[in-house]
C-alpha cells in the first residue's frame, strides 16, 4: 500500500509543477515535507515490525 502511494507521489510532481510554475517553491516545500512525513512513517513501521518480531 505504502509502495503504491509513494509511487503515485513520485509520478505526481512533474505534471503538478508544469501546471503551476509560479508557486513552484511552495509545491516543492510541500512535497519535501510530504516525503519527510512518509520517511518518518516508514521508519516507525519498521521499528514496530522489529519490536513485534
C-alpha positions in Angstrom: 0.0 0.0 0.0 2.7 2.4 1.0 4.8 1.5 -2.0 1.9 2.3 -4.4 1.3 5.5 -2.5 4.9 6.6 -2.8 5.0 5.6 -6.5 1.9 7.7 -7.2 3.5 10.6 -5.3 6.7 10.2 -7.3 4.8 10.2 -10.6 2.7 13.2 -9.5 5.1 16.2 -9.2 6.1 16.8 -12.8 2.6 17.5 -14.1 1.9 19.4 -10.8 4.9 21.6 -11.4 4.0 22.1 -15.0 0.5 23.2 -14.1 1.6 25.8 -11.6 5.1 27.3 -12.2 4.6 30.5 -10.1 4.2 28.6 -6.9 7.0 26.1 -7.7 8.9 26.8 -4.4 5.7 26.3 -2.4 4.8 23.0 -4.0 8.5 21.9 -3.6 8.4 22.7 0.1 5.1 20.8 0.4 6.5 17.8 -1.5 9.6 17.7 0.7 7.5 17.8 3.8 5.3 15.0 2.5 8.5 13.0 1.7 9.7 13.6 5.3 6.4 12.5 6.7 6.4 9.3 4.7 10.0 8.6 5.6 9.1 9.1 9.3 6.1 6.8 9.0 8.2 4.2 7.2 10.9 4.2 10.0 8.2 4.0 12.6 6.6 1.0 10.8 10.0 -0.7 10.5 10.7 -0.2 14.2 7.3 -1.5 15.1 7.8 -4.6 13.0 11.2 -5.3 14.5 9.8 -4.9 18.0 6.9 -7.3 17.2 9.4 -10.0 16.0 
